[in-house]
């Protein structure tokens, strides 16, 4: 996992066997940095209370979180990982 700051967003890049994924780096349950947690396959686990999210879709996999994470489109161009941010 790699934390990045893009514009005003804190994003965590997750690299799994199935590819790269980008999500908000802040847990929706508590203001914890998800990049400080663990990535088990495609399960992103918050370091604070153990909430888990699917890094591919942002879906909640286990409580205490109840709100999904925002995800961002990712593409790889050569050695570069590019993340598409929504237009404001």
C-alpha positions as CSV (number, residue, x, y, z in Angstrom):
1,X,0.0,0.0,0.0
2,X,1.1,3.5,-0.8
3,X,-0.4,6.7,0.5
4,X,-0.6,9.6,-1.9
5,X,-2.0,13.2,-1.8
6,X,-3.8,14.1,-5.0
7,X,-5.3,17.6,-4.9
8,X,-7.2,17.8,-1.6
9,X,-7.7,14.0,-1.4
10,X,-5.7,11.5,0.7
11,X,-5.7,8.3,-1.3
12,X,-4.2,4.8,-0.7
13,X,-2.9,2.8,-3.6
14,X,-3.3,-0.9,-3.1
15,X,-1.4,-3.4,-5.3
16,X,-2.8,-6.9,-5.3
17,X,-2.4,-10.0,-7.6
18,X,-5.3,-8.7,-9.6
19,X,-3.9,-5.2,-10.1
20,X,-3.8,-1.7,-8.7
21,X,-6.7,0.0,-6.8
22,X,-7.1,3.5,-5.4
23,X,-9.4,4.4,-2.5
24,X,-9.9,7.1,0.0
25,X,-7.1,6.7,2.7
26,X,-9.4,7.7,5.6
27,X,-11.6,5.1,7.3
28,X,-15.3,5.9,7.1
29,X,-15.8,4.8,10.7
30,X,-13.1,6.8,12.4
31,X,-10.4,9.2,11.0
32,X,-7.7,6.6,10.7
33,X,-5.1,6.3,7.9
34,X,-5.9,3.1,6.1
35,X,-2.4,2.8,4.6
36,X,-1.2,2.1,8.2
37,X,-3.4,-1.0,8.3
38,X,-3.1,-4.3,6.5
39,X,-3.9,-5.6,3.0
40,X,-4.8,-9.3,3.0
41,X,-5.5,-10.2,-0.6
42,X,-8.1,-7.6,-1.6
43,X,-9.2,-7.0,2.0
44,X,-8.1,-3.6,3.4
45,X,-8.1,-3.6,7.2
46,X,-8.2,-0.4,9.2
47,X,-5.5,-0.2,11.9
48,X,-7.8,1.5,14.5
49,X,-10.8,-0.7,15.0
50,X,-10.4,-3.4,12.4
51,X,-13.1,-2.4,9.9
52,X,-12.5,-4.1,6.6
53,X,-13.1,-3.0,3.0
54,X,-12.8,-4.6,-0.4
55,X,-10.1,-2.6,-2.1
56,X,-11.6,-3.3,-5.5
57,X,-15.0,-1.8,-4.8
58,X,-14.7,0.1,-1.5
59,X,-17.5,-2.1,-0.1
60,X,-17.6,-2.7,3.7
61,X,-16.7,-6.2,4.6
62,X,-16.8,-6.0,8.4
63,X,-17.9,-3.5,11.0
64,X,-17.6,-1.2,12.8
65,X,-17.6,0.7,9.4
66,X,-21.0,0.9,7.7
67,X,-20.2,3.3,4.8
68,X,-18.2,2.2,1.8
69,X,-15.0,4.0,0.7
70,X,-14.8,6.1,-2.5
71,X,-12.8,4.4,-5.2
72,X,-11.0,5.9,-8.1
73,X,-10.2,4.6,-11.6
74,X,-6.6,3.4,-12.0
75,X,-4.5,2.7,-15.1
76,X,-0.9,1.8,-15.5
77,X,1.2,3.4,-18.3
78,X,4.6,1.9,-18.3
79,X,6.0,2.2,-14.8
80,X,3.5,4.9,-13.8
81,X,0.2,4.3,-11.9
82,X,-2.3,7.0,-12.8
83,X,-5.4,7.8,-10.8
84,X,-8.5,9.6,-12.2
85,X,-10.1,12.1,-9.9
86,X,-13.7,13.1,-10.4
87,X,-14.2,16.6,-11.7
88,X,-15.2,19.1,-9.0
